[in-house]
Amino acid sequence: MAKAKTTKSKPKTAAGPAKKTKPKAATKKLASKTLEKTSEKKQPATKRATADKPAPRKSAARAPSKKLPFARGDYVVYPTHGVGKVTGVEKREVAGFKLQLFVILFESEKMTLRVPVEKVADSGLRKISSKDKIQAVTATLRGRARSKRTMWSRRAQEYEAKINSGDPVAIAEVVRDLYRAAGQPEQSYSERQMYEAALERLVNEYALVEKLDVEAATEKIEGILAE
């Protein structure tokens, strides 16, 4: 008998694990997270762009104008000319520089002087003395005269320096030292000139402070000297 052929059937291979598919909800969440990250990355760039914008310029504030130390009509004292009156303030251009000038009239000398506002302190220009200063002048006039036995030329220089200092007390010292009462030796011509120059300078300021005319102020000062 013929042998029956046996056919071996191939073993069935075991099926591998089935691929898991992500649900649609998870896909949407992932997409939204991706969008959030993208927007977060772009946000700083927007801030930087805003920061780079130049700030609007503020209009420059005008500096406040300085108050002038003197006004028109004020009486002032200039060391080498004595009492003067401010008649105005002028603006002029000198050598390319714009200057503001005080115009001062000295009636006793019949002259006008212009002093730059910026040079007031350097020039020695000042206000009329106070009552306290005039009291110091009176005390000086009542003091004892100082007679020096040096040469007149040297004394004259010292007296002239005091007269042109603009200090009323220093001028009062010259008036006191050169004053000659009745019965005292007469002044020389040079001494008399120096005395009159100092007396005039002192009287003009004394009269303004004490509100007297020049004649009354002269009599009062010489009356103090004669005490």
Buried (B, 14 or more C-beta within 10 A) or exposed (E): EEEEEEEEEEEEEEEEEEEEEEEEEEEEEEEEEEEEEEEEEEEEEEEEEEEEEEEEEEEEEEEEEEEBBBEEEBBBBBBEBBBBBBBEBEEEEEEEEEBEBBBBBBEBEEEEBEBBBEEBEEBBBBEBBEEEBBEBBBEBBEEEBEEEEEEEEEBBEBBBEBBBBBBBBBBBBBBBBBBBEEEEEEBEEEBEEBBEBBBBBBBBBBBBBEEBEBEBBBEBBBEBBEE
